[in-house]
Amino acid sequence: MDNEALAYLAHRLEAIAKGPFCDAAVLVRKVMASTSPALQKPDAEHARYHTVWEIISQALDHEEYDLANEQAVYALWCEMAGRVLNHRLHRGWLRGSETSPTEFPSIDDFM
């Protein structure tokens, strides 16, 4: 992820303006400031998003956010979960079971 996208993530975390989210924003900004080539690797990107996801998950568990920011918190949580799980899926770290469906209904099937 480029620095512009990371800056946008940090900005959204800072907008929550509460302890754990500020900590997550500091982490993202440290990554942005680092010149380590290791941070450009996909596994480092996974580690970054996994850590941010964990911070947000704990904040949700402990209700460490203002209710006025609830939708933003859940949106960030979903985004981090998606980034982490997508990486794991592409690496083959997630797999379906024998009983997993192979076709999924569309929303039209429920309407």
N, CA, C and O atoms as a Tinker XYZ file with bonds, in Angstrom:
   444  protein
     1  N      0.850000   -1.173000    0.000000    73     2
     2  CA     0.000000    0.000000    0.000000    64     1     3
     3  C      0.894000    1.234000    0.000000    63     2     4     5
     4  O      1.896000    1.285000    0.714000    81     3
     5  N      0.530000    2.217000   -0.795000    73     3     6
     6  CA     1.352000    3.418000   -0.898000    64     5     7
     7  C      1.081000    4.368000    0.272000    63     6     8     9
     8  O      0.111000    4.208000    1.013000    81     7
     9  N      1.958000    5.353000    0.415000    73     7    10
    10  CA     1.845000    6.272000    1.550000    64     9    11
    11  C      0.567000    7.101000    1.516000    63    10    12    13
    12  O      0.044000    7.472000    2.567000    81    11
    13  N      0.064000    7.394000    0.335000    73    11    14
    14  CA    -1.183000    8.161000    0.256000    64    13    15
    15  C     -2.337000    7.367000    0.871000    63    14    16    17
    16  O     -3.142000    7.916000    1.623000    81    15
    17  N     -2.413000    6.092000    0.552000    73    15    18
    18  CA    -3.460000    5.236000    1.116000    64    17    19
    19  C     -3.256000    5.043000    2.618000    63    18    20    21
    20  O     -4.222000    5.020000    3.381000    81    19
    21  N     -2.003000    4.905000    3.038000    73    19    22
    22  CA    -1.721000    4.767000    4.470000    64    21    23
    23  C     -2.080000    6.050000    5.216000    63    22    24    25
    24  O     -2.612000    5.993000    6.325000    81    23
    25  N     -1.793000    7.206000    4.617000    73    23    26
    26  CA    -2.139000    8.481000    5.248000    64    25    27
    27  C     -3.655000    8.592000    5.418000    63    26    28    29
    28  O     -4.138000    9.092000    6.434000    81    27
    29  N     -4.387000    8.129000    4.427000    73    27    30
    30  CA    -5.849000    8.153000    4.514000    64    29    31
    31  C     -6.331000    7.240000    5.645000    63    30    32    33
    32  O     -7.241000    7.603000    6.390000    81    31
    33  N     -5.724000    6.064000    5.774000    73    31    34
    34  CA    -6.070000    5.157000    6.868000    64    33    35
    35  C     -5.757000    5.809000    8.211000    63    34    36    37
    36  O     -6.589000    5.788000    9.117000    81    35
    37  N     -4.566000    6.388000    8.346000    73    35    38
    38  CA    -4.182000    7.045000    9.599000    64    37    39
    39  C     -5.151000    8.179000    9.928000    63    38    40    41
    40  O     -5.549000    8.344000   11.081000    81    39
    41  N     -5.523000    8.950000    8.926000    73    39    42
    42  CA    -6.465000   10.059000    9.125000    64    41    43
    43  C     -7.809000    9.545000    9.650000    63    42    44    45
    44  O     -8.388000   10.140000   10.559000    81    43
    45  N     -8.303000    8.450000    9.084000    73    43    46
    46  CA    -9.582000    7.889000    9.544000    64    45    47
    47  C     -9.467000    7.357000   10.967000    63    46    48    49
    48  O    -10.404000    7.488000   11.756000    81    47
    49  N     -8.328000    6.759000   11.300000    73    47    50
    50  CA    -8.122000    6.282000   12.670000    64    49    51
    51  C     -8.059000    7.461000   13.642000    63    50    52    53
    52  O     -8.643000    7.409000   14.724000    81    51
    53  N     -7.354000    8.515000   13.257000    73    51    54
    54  CA    -7.233000    9.701000   14.114000    64    53    55
    55  C     -8.580000   10.397000   14.304000    63    54    56    57
    56  O     -8.819000   11.016000   15.341000    81    55
    57  N     -9.452000   10.298000   13.316000    73    55    58
    58  CA   -10.766000   10.942000   13.413000    64    57    59
    59  C    -11.619000   10.328000   14.521000    63    58    60    61
    60  O    -12.513000   10.986000   15.052000    81    59
    61  N    -11.345000    9.075000   14.869000    73    59    62
    62  CA   -12.063000    8.430000   15.974000    64    61    63
    63  C    -11.637000    9.078000   17.290000    63    62    64    65
    64  O    -12.418000    9.157000   18.239000    81    63
    65  N    -10.392000    9.539000   17.330000    73    63    66
    66  CA    -9.858000   10.364000   18.416000    64    65    67
    67  C     -9.999000    9.753000   19.803000    63    66    68    69
    68  O    -10.365000   10.444000   20.754000    81    67
    69  N     -9.716000    8.489000   19.918000    73    67    70
    70  CA    -9.741000    7.855000   21.228000    64    69    71
    71  C     -8.593000    6.859000   21.308000    63    70    72    73
    72  O     -8.239000    6.244000   20.303000    81    71
    73  N     -8.013000    6.694000   22.477000    73    71    74
    74  CA    -6.852000    5.876000   22.775000    64    73    75
    75  C     -6.387000    4.860000   21.757000    63    74    76    77
    76  O     -5.401000    5.105000   21.062000    81    75
    77  N     -7.068000    3.714000   21.642000    73    75    78
    78  CA    -6.568000    2.658000   20.764000    64    77    79
    79  C     -6.482000    3.089000   19.299000    63    78    80    81
    80  O     -5.592000    2.647000   18.572000    81    79
    81  N     -7.383000    3.931000   18.877000    73    79    82
    82  CA    -7.378000    4.369000   17.484000    64    81    83
    83  C     -6.203000    5.301000   17.218000    63    82    84    85
    84  O     -5.620000    5.283000   16.133000    81    83
    85  N     -5.860000    6.110000   18.208000    73    83    86
    86  CA    -4.667000    6.952000   18.083000    64    85    87
    87  C     -3.419000    6.079000   18.045000    63    86    88    89
    88  O     -2.489000    6.354000   17.286000    81    87
    89  N     -3.395000    5.022000   18.866000    73    87    90
    90  CA    -2.260000    4.087000   18.847000    64    89    91
    91  C     -2.116000    3.441000   17.474000    63    90    92    93
    92  O     -1.007000    3.313000   16.957000    81    91
    93  N     -3.230000    3.039000   16.889000    73    91    94
    94  CA    -3.197000    2.421000   15.562000    64    93    95
    95  C     -2.719000    3.422000   14.521000    63    94    96    97
    96  O     -1.960000    3.066000   13.619000    81    95
    97  N     -3.156000    4.673000   14.638000    73    95    98
    98  CA    -2.718000    5.709000   13.696000    64    97    99
    99  C     -1.218000    5.951000   13.820000    63    98   100   101
   100  O     -0.534000    6.141000   12.814000    81    99
   101  N     -0.705000    5.945000   15.046000    73    99   102
   102  CA     0.740000    6.112000   15.258000    64   101   103
   103  C      1.497000    4.975000   14.582000    63   102   104   105
   104  O      2.520000    5.209000   13.938000    81   103
   105  N      1.007000    3.757000   14.722000    73   103   106
   106  CA     1.637000    2.607000   14.071000    64   105   107
   107  C      1.673000    2.798000   12.558000    63   106   108   109
   108  O      2.710000    2.586000   11.930000    81   107
   109  N      0.556000    3.192000   11.976000    73   107   110
   110  CA     0.486000    3.385000   10.521000    64   109   111
   111  C      1.452000    4.482000   10.095000    63   110   112   113
   112  O      2.127000    4.346000    9.075000    81   111
   113  N      1.527000    5.561000   10.855000    73   111   114
   114  CA     2.441000    6.657000   10.500000    64   113   115
   115  C      3.906000    6.236000   10.658000    63   114   116   117
   116  O      4.762000    6.705000    9.909000    81   115
   117  N      4.203000    5.361000   11.620000    73   115   118
   118  CA     5.570000    4.825000   11.746000    64   117   119
   119  C      5.943000    4.023000   10.510000    63   118   120   121
   120  O      7.057000    4.133000    9.999000    81   119
   121  N      5.016000    3.228000   10.039000    73   119   122
   122  CA     5.253000    2.449000    8.818000    64   121   123
   123  C      5.506000    3.394000    7.652000    63   122   124   125
   124  O      6.400000    3.157000    6.839000    81   123
   125  N      4.724000    4.461000    7.569000    73   123   126
   126  CA     4.890000    5.430000    6.487000    64   125   127
   127  C      6.273000    6.074000    6.523000    63   126   128   129
   128  O      6.880000    6.317000    5.480000    81   127
   129  N      6.765000    6.348000    7.727000    73   127   130
   130  CA     8.045000    7.037000    7.879000    64   129   131
   131  C      9.243000    6.109000    7.703000    63   130   132   133
   132  O     10.356000    6.575000    7.461000    81   131
   133  N      9.028000    4.829000    7.820000    73   131   134
   134  CA    10.130000    3.871000    7.736000    64   133   135
   135  C     10.630000    3.723000    6.300000    63   134   136   137
   136  O      9.865000    3.804000    5.339000    81   135
   137  N     11.920000    3.507000    6.191000    73   135   138
   138  CA    12.526000    3.260000    4.875000    64   137   139
   139  C     12.899000    1.792000    4.707000    63   138   140   141
   140  O     13.569000    1.426000    3.741000    81   139
   141  N     12.474000    0.961000    5.632000    73   139   142
   142  CA    12.811000   -0.460000    5.573000    64   141   143
   143  C     12.171000   -1.116000    4.355000    63   142   144   145
   144  O     10.952000   -1.055000    4.191000    81   143
   145  N     12.976000   -1.745000    3.497000    73   143   146
   146  CA    12.400000   -2.439000    2.344000    64   145   147
   147  C     11.542000   -3.642000    2.756000    63   146   148   149
   148  O     10.689000   -4.088000    1.988000    81   147
   149  N     11.764000   -4.160000    3.951000    73   147   150
   150  CA    10.983000   -5.308000    4.423000    64   149   151
   151  C      9.498000   -4.955000    4.531000    63   150   152   153
   152  O      8.639000   -5.827000    4.396000    81   151
   153  N      9.197000   -3.681000    4.774000    73   151   154
   154  CA     7.800000   -3.266000    4.915000    64   153   155
   155  C      7.040000   -3.275000    3.596000    63   154   156   157
   156  O      5.817000   -3.131000    3.585000    81   155
   157  N      7.746000   -3.440000    2.492000    73   155   158
   158  CA     7.097000   -3.481000    1.178000    64   157   159
   159  C      6.625000   -4.889000    0.820000    63   158   160   161
   160  O      5.954000   -5.082000   -0.194000    81   159
   161  N      6.969000   -5.855000    1.637000    73   159   162
   162  CA     6.610000   -7.246000    1.348000    64   161   163
   163  C      5.158000   -7.522000    1.742000    63   162   164   165
   164  O      4.651000   -6.937000    2.699000    81   163
   165  N      4.493000   -8.408000    1.007000    73   163   166
   166  CA     3.086000   -8.718000    1.306000    64   165   167
   167  C      2.856000   -9.211000    2.739000    63   166   168   169
   168  O      1.837000   -8.881000    3.346000    81   167
   169  N      3.780000   -9.988000    3.276000    73   167   170
   170  CA     3.581000  -10.484000    4.643000    64   169   171
   171  C      3.667000   -9.354000    5.662000    63   170   172   173
   172  O      3.025000   -9.416000    6.711000    81   171
   173  N      4.457000   -8.319000    5.363000    73   171   174
   174  CA     4.520000   -7.151000    6.248000    64   173   175
   175  C      3.210000   -6.373000    6.181000    63   174   176   177
   176  O      2.723000   -5.868000    7.193000    81   175
   177  N      2.649000   -6.281000    4.983000    73   175   178
   178  CA     1.351000   -5.614000    4.836000    64   177   179
   179  C      0.286000   -6.382000    5.625000    63   178   180   181
   180  O     -0.543000   -5.777000    6.305000    81   179
   181  N      0.313000   -7.707000    5.531000    73   179   182
   182  CA    -0.620000   -8.532000    6.303000    64   181   183
   183  C     -0.441000   -8.268000    7.794000    63   182   184   185
   184  O     -1.421000   -8.098000    8.519000    81   183
   185  N      0.809000   -8.234000    8.252000    73   183   186
   186  CA     1.082000   -8.011000    9.674000    64   185   187
   187  C      0.562000   -6.647000   10.124000    63   186   188   189
   188  O      0.002000   -6.516000   11.212000    81   187
   189  N      0.752000   -5.636000    9.282000    73   187   190
   190  CA     0.279000   -4.292000    9.617000    64   189   191
   191  C     -1.243000   -4.299000    9.782000    63   190   192   193
   192  O     -1.764000   -3.815000   10.786000    81   191
   193  N     -1.946000   -4.845000    8.798000    73   191   194
   194  CA    -3.402000   -4.832000    8.868000    64   193   195
   195  C     -3.923000   -5.741000    9.968000    63   194   196   197
   196  O     -4.945000   -5.443000   10.586000    81   195
   197  N     -3.237000   -6.841000   10.218000    73   195   198
   198  CA    -3.655000   -7.728000   11.305000    64   197   199
   199  C     -3.544000   -7.006000   12.645000    63   198   200   201
   200  O     -4.427000   -7.125000   13.494000    81   199
   201  N     -2.458000   -6.259000   12.832000    73   199   202
   202  CA    -2.268000   -5.523000   14.079000    64   201   203
   203  C     -3.337000   -4.450000   14.250000    63   202   204   205
   204  O     -3.900000   -4.306000   15.336000    81   203
   205  N     -3.621000   -3.701000   13.195000    73   203   206
   206  CA    -4.656000   -2.662000   13.272000    64   205   207
   207  C     -6.020000   -3.304000   13.526000    63   206   208   209
   208  O     -6.808000   -2.792000   14.321000    81   207
   209  N     -6.299000   -4.417000   12.856000    73   207   210
   210  CA    -7.561000   -5.140000   13.072000    64   209   211
   211  C     -7.683000   -5.568000   14.537000    63   210   212   213
   212  O     -8.745000   -5.438000   15.145000    81   211
   213  N     -6.589000   -6.076000   15.091000    73   211   214
   214  CA    -6.588000   -6.509000   16.490000    64   213   215
   215  C     -6.862000   -5.332000   17.430000    63   214   216   217
   216  O     -7.638000   -5.460000   18.377000    81   215
   217  N     -6.229000   -4.194000   17.172000    73   215   218
   218  CA    -6.444000   -3.008000   18.005000    64   217   219
   219  C     -7.910000   -2.582000   17.950000    63   218   220   221
   220  O     -8.519000   -2.303000   18.982000    81   219
   221  N     -8.468000   -2.535000   16.749000    73   219   222
   222  CA    -9.866000   -2.135000   16.597000    64   221   223
   223  C    -10.792000   -3.157000   17.261000    63   222   224   225
   224  O    -11.770000   -2.777000   17.905000    81   223
   225  N    -10.491000   -4.441000   17.111000    73   223   226
   226  CA   -11.312000   -5.489000   17.732000    64   225   227
   227  C    -11.340000   -5.342000   19.245000    63   226   228   229
   228  O    -12.394000   -5.469000   19.870000    81   227
   229  N    -10.181000   -5.075000   19.830000    73   227   230
   230  CA   -10.123000   -4.899000   21.281000    64   229   231
   231  C    -10.887000   -3.652000   21.713000    63   230   232   233
   232  O    -11.561000   -3.656000   22.744000    81   231
   233  N    -10.782000   -2.589000   20.926000    73   231   234
   234  CA   -11.532000   -1.369000   21.244000    64   233   235
   235  C    -13.037000   -1.634000   21.184000    63   234   236   237
   236  O    -13.798000   -1.122000   22.005000    81   235
   237  N    -13.454000   -2.428000   20.215000    73   235   238
   238  CA   -14.874000   -2.802000   20.131000    64   237   239
   239  C    -15.281000   -3.644000   21.336000    63   238   240   241
   240  O    -16.330000   -3.410000   21.936000    81   239
   241  N    -14.454000   -4.618000   21.687000    73   239   242
   242  CA   -14.756000   -5.485000   22.828000    64   241   243
   243  C    -14.899000   -4.687000   24.119000    63   242   244   245
   244  O    -15.756000   -4.987000   24.950000    81   243
   245  N    -14.057000   -3.670000   24.282000    73   243   246
   246  CA   -14.034000   -2.887000   25.522000    64   245   247
   247  C    -14.822000   -1.586000   25.403000    63   246   248   249
   248  O    -14.838000   -0.773000   26.328000    81   247
   249  N    -15.476000   -1.397000   24.256000    73   247   250
   250  CA   -16.271000   -0.192000   23.984000    64   249   251
   251  C    -15.457000    1.080000   24.198000    63   250   252   253
   252  O    -15.917000    2.024000   24.839000    81   251
   253  N    -14.237000    1.090000   23.652000    73   251   254
   254  CA   -13.343000    2.238000   23.786000    64   253   255
   255  C    -13.460000    3.164000   22.577000    63   254   256   257
   256  O    -12.480000    3.429000   21.881000    81   255
   257  N    -14.655000    3.638000   22.347000    73   255   258
   258  CA   -14.903000    4.596000   21.272000    64   257   259
   259  C    -16.208000    5.315000   21.586000    63   258   260   261
   260  O    -17.050000    4.800000   22.321000    81   259
   261  N    -16.366000    6.492000   21.032000    73   259   262
   262  CA   -17.603000    7.236000   21.218000    64   261   263
   263  C    -18.668000    6.667000   20.293000    63   262   264   265
   264  O    -18.389000    6.341000   19.139000    81   263
   265  N    -19.872000    6.551000   20.797000    73   263   266
   266  CA   -20.965000    6.010000   19.987000    64   265   267
   267  C    -21.214000    6.838000   18.731000    63   266   268   269
   268  O    -21.729000    6.321000   17.741000    81   267
   269  N    -20.856000    8.103000   18.764000    73   267   270
   270  CA   -21.016000    8.951000   17.577000    64   269   271
   271  C    -20.151000    8.446000   16.424000    63   270   272   273
   272  O    -20.431000    8.733000   15.260000    81   271
   273  N    -19.105000    7.699000   16.750000    73   271   274
   274  CA   -18.186000    7.172000   15.735000    64   273   275
   275  C    -18.418000    5.696000   15.430000    63   274   276   277
   276  O    -17.602000    5.067000   14.756000    81   275
   277  N    -19.512000    5.147000   15.916000    73   275   278
   278  CA   -19.734000    3.705000   15.805000    64   277   279
   279  C    -19.675000    3.199000   14.362000    63   278   280   281
   280  O    -19.045000    2.173000   14.103000    81   279
   281  N    -20.304000    3.882000   13.433000    73   279   282
   282  CA   -20.299000    3.430000   12.039000    64   281   283
   283  C    -18.892000    3.473000   11.452000    63   282   284   285
   284  O    -18.506000    2.572000   10.707000    81   283
   285  N    -18.130000    4.499000   11.778000    73   283   286
   286  CA   -16.749000    4.598000   11.292000    64   285   287
   287  C    -15.890000    3.482000   11.880000    63   286   288   289
   288  O    -15.041000    2.917000   11.191000    81   287
   289  N    -16.114000    3.169000   13.150000    73   287   290
   290  CA   -15.359000    2.094000   13.804000    64   289   291
   291  C    -15.655000    0.759000   13.125000    63   290   292   293
   292  O    -14.735000    0.006000   12.805000    81   291
   293  N    -16.929000    0.467000   12.906000    73   291   294
   294  CA   -17.285000   -0.798000   12.254000    64   293   295
   295  C    -16.788000   -0.852000   10.816000    63   294   296   297
   296  O    -16.393000   -1.914000   10.335000    81   295
   297  N    -16.805000    0.278000   10.128000    73   295   298
   298  CA   -16.291000    0.306000    8.754000    64   297   299
   299  C    -14.793000    0.006000    8.733000    63   298   300   301
   300  O    -14.324000   -0.748000    7.880000    81   299
   301  N    -14.046000    0.587000    9.659000    73   299   302
   302  CA   -12.608000    0.305000    9.742000    64   301   303
   303  C    -12.364000   -1.152000   10.114000    63   302   304   305
   304  O    -11.472000   -1.796000    9.561000    81   303
   305  N    -13.153000   -1.671000   11.048000    73   303   306
   306  CA   -12.999000   -3.069000   11.455000    64   305   307
   307  C    -13.232000   -3.992000   10.263000    63   306   308   309
   308  O    -12.464000   -4.926000   10.032000    81   307
   309  N    -14.294000   -3.723000    9.512000    73   307   310
   310  CA   -14.599000   -4.551000    8.331000    64   309   311
   311  C    -13.503000   -4.446000    7.278000    63   310   312   313
   312  O    -13.123000   -5.450000    6.676000    81   311
   313  N    -13.000000   -3.253000    7.056000    73   311   314
   314  CA   -11.934000   -3.080000    6.063000    64   313   315
   315  C    -10.684000   -3.861000    6.462000    63   314   316   317
   316  O    -10.087000   -4.543000    5.629000    81   315
   317  N    -10.284000   -3.766000    7.736000    73   315   318
   318  CA    -9.078000   -4.478000    8.176000    64   317   319
   319  C     -9.296000   -5.985000    8.110000    63   318   320   321
   320  O     -8.402000   -6.724000    7.699000    81   319
   321  N    -10.479000   -6.444000    8.512000    73   319   322
   322  CA   -10.787000   -7.875000    8.421000    64   321   323
   323  C    -10.694000   -8.332000    6.975000    63   322   324   325
   324  O    -10.117000   -9.380000    6.684000    81   323
   325  N    -11.258000   -7.553000    6.078000    73   323   326
   326  CA   -11.219000   -7.907000    4.661000    64   325   327
   327  C     -9.806000   -7.975000    4.119000    63   326   328   329
   328  O     -9.471000   -8.893000    3.370000    81   327
   329  N     -8.976000   -7.016000    4.486000    73   327   330
   330  CA    -7.590000   -7.011000    3.999000    64   329   331
   331  C     -6.816000   -8.223000    4.527000    63   330   332   333
   332  O     -6.076000   -8.872000    3.788000    81   331
   333  N     -7.001000   -8.513000    5.816000    73   331   334
   334  CA    -6.301000   -9.647000    6.425000    64   333   335
   335  C     -6.786000  -10.967000    5.821000    63   334   336   337
   336  O     -5.979000  -11.804000    5.418000    81   335
   337  N     -8.086000  -11.144000    5.762000    73   335   338
   338  CA    -8.624000  -12.415000    5.275000    64   337   339
   339  C     -8.370000  -12.606000    3.784000    63   338   340   341
   340  O     -8.165000  -13.735000    3.338000    81   339
   341  N     -8.380000  -11.536000    3.015000    73   339   342
   342  CA    -8.061000  -11.635000    1.590000    64   341   343
   343  C     -6.618000  -12.098000    1.396000    63   342   344   345
   344  O     -6.347000  -12.950000    0.550000    81   343
   345  N     -5.697000  -11.542000    2.174000    73   343   346
   346  CA    -4.295000  -11.968000    2.099000    64   345   347
   347  C     -4.176000  -13.453000    2.448000    63   346   348   349
   348  O     -3.492000  -14.211000    1.760000    81   347
   349  N     -4.845000  -13.850000    3.513000    73   347   350
   350  CA    -4.777000  -15.253000    3.942000    64   349   351
   351  C     -5.385000  -16.185000    2.904000    63   350   352   353
   352  O     -4.881000  -17.287000    2.684000    81   351
   353  N     -6.451000  -15.752000    2.276000    73   351   354
   354  CA    -7.084000  -16.551000    1.237000    64   353   355
   355  C     -6.133000  -16.743000    0.060000    63   354   356   357
   356  O     -5.977000  -17.855000   -0.445000    81   355
   357  N     -5.504000  -15.663000   -0.372000    73   355   358
   358  CA    -4.575000  -15.748000   -1.505000    64   357   359
   359  C     -3.338000  -16.584000   -1.187000    63   358   360   361
   360  O     -2.748000  -17.191000   -2.081000    81   359
   361  N     -2.951000  -16.614000    0.075000    73   359   362
   362  CA    -1.790000  -17.416000    0.473000    64   361   363
   363  C     -2.157000  -18.882000    0.699000    63   362   364   365
   364  O     -1.278000  -19.718000    0.912000    81   363
   365  N     -3.430000  -19.188000    0.654000    73   363   366
   366  CA    -3.860000  -20.562000    0.902000    64   365   367
   367  C     -3.965000  -20.894000    2.376000    63   366   368   369
   368  O     -4.003000  -22.065000    2.755000    81   367
   369  N     -4.011000  -19.868000    3.205000    73   367   370
   370  CA    -4.091000  -20.085000    4.644000    64   369   371
   371  C     -5.526000  -20.338000    5.094000    63   370   372   373
   372  O     -5.756000  -20.761000    6.227000    81   371
   373  N     -6.488000  -20.083000    4.216000    73   371   374
   374  CA    -7.897000  -20.363000    4.502000    64   373   375
   375  C     -8.373000  -21.375000    3.483000    63   374   376   377
   376  O     -7.996000  -21.314000    2.313000    81   375
   377  N     -9.177000  -22.280000    3.913000    73   375   378
   378  CA    -9.706000  -23.240000    2.948000    64   377   379
   379  C    -11.103000  -23.644000    3.385000    63   378   380   381
   380  O    -11.445000  -23.593000    4.566000    81   379
   381  N    -11.892000  -24.041000    2.416000    73   379   382
   382  CA   -13.253000  -24.471000    2.704000    64   381   383
   383  C    -13.276000  -25.899000    3.211000    63   382   384   385
   384  O    -12.343000  -26.672000    2.993000    81   383
   385  N    -14.341000  -26.227000    3.881000    73   383   386
   386  CA   -14.522000  -27.604000    4.330000    64   385   387
   387  C    -15.285000  -28.370000    3.256000    63   386   388   389
   388  O    -15.750000  -27.787000    2.277000    81   387
   389  N    -15.406000  -29.656000    3.446000    73   387   390
   390  CA   -16.139000  -30.480000    2.486000    64   389   391
   391  C    -17.602000  -30.062000    2.384000    63   390   392   393
   392  O    -18.241000  -30.279000    1.355000    81   391
   393  N    -18.128000  -29.470000    3.440000    73   391   394
   394  CA   -19.534000  -29.066000    3.436000    64   393   395
   395  C    -19.726000  -27.599000    3.057000    63   394   396   397
   396  O    -20.846000  -27.091000    3.090000    81   395
   397  N    -18.637000  -26.918000    2.698000    73   395   398
   398  CA   -18.758000  -25.511000    2.290000    64   397   399
   399  C    -19.556000  -25.402000    1.004000    63   398   400   401
   400  O    -19.399000  -26.226000    0.103000    81   399
   401  N    -20.418000  -24.385000    0.909000    73   399   402
   402  CA   -21.155000  -24.205000   -0.339000    64   401   403
   403  C    -20.213000  -23.781000   -1.465000    63   402   404   405
   404  O    -19.167000  -23.178000   -1.224000    81   403
   405  N    -20.595000  -24.102000   -2.674000    73   403   406
   406  CA   -19.803000  -23.684000   -3.834000    64   405   407
   407  C    -20.511000  -22.580000   -4.603000    63   406   408   409
   408  O    -19.896000  -21.887000   -5.414000    81   407
   409  N    -21.793000  -22.418000   -4.350000    73   407   410
   410  CA   -22.559000  -21.337000   -4.960000    64   409   411
   411  C    -23.282000  -20.594000   -3.846000    63   410   412   413
   412  O    -23.722000  -21.182000   -2.859000    81   411
   413  N    -23.389000  -19.301000   -4.033000    73   411   414
   414  CA   -24.004000  -18.472000   -3.007000    64   413   415
   415  C    -25.168000  -17.687000   -3.611000    63   414   416   417
   416  O    -25.084000  -17.224000   -4.748000    81   415
   417  N    -26.255000  -17.539000   -2.847000    73   415   418
   418  CA   -27.398000  -16.788000   -3.365000    64   417   419
   419  C    -27.061000  -15.302000   -3.488000    63   418   420   421
   420  O    -26.230000  -14.774000   -2.749000    81   419
   421  N    -27.716000  -14.650000   -4.426000    73   419   422
   422  CA   -27.564000  -13.200000   -4.544000    64   421   423
   423  C    -28.626000  -12.539000   -3.677000    63   422   424   425
   424  O    -29.553000  -13.199000   -3.210000    81   423
   425  N    -28.491000  -11.259000   -3.469000    73   423   426
   426  CA   -29.474000  -10.545000   -2.651000    64   425   427
   427  C    -30.858000  -10.609000   -3.286000    63   426   428   429
   428  O    -31.870000  -10.568000   -2.586000    81   427
   429  N    -30.900000  -10.708000   -4.609000    73   427   430
   430  CA   -32.198000  -10.808000   -5.292000    64   429   431
   431  C    -32.971000  -12.051000   -4.864000    63   430   432   433
   432  O    -34.202000  -12.051000   -4.888000    81   431
   433  N    -32.269000  -13.099000   -4.477000    73   431   434
   434  CA   -32.931000  -14.325000   -4.032000    64   433   435
   435  C    -33.692000  -14.128000   -2.719000    63   434   436   437
   436  O    -34.562000  -14.929000   -2.377000    81   435
   437  N    -33.372000  -13.089000   -2.004000    73   435   438
   438  CA   -34.009000  -12.836000   -0.715000    64   437   439
   439  C    -35.091000  -11.769000   -0.793000    63   438   440   441
   440  O    -35.809000  -11.532000    0.179000    81   439
   441  N    -35.205000  -11.133000   -1.935000    73   439   442
   442  CA   -36.146000  -10.006000   -2.058000    64   441   443
   443  C    -37.460000  -10.447000   -2.662000    63   442   444
   444  O    -38.364000   -9.630000   -2.837000    81   443
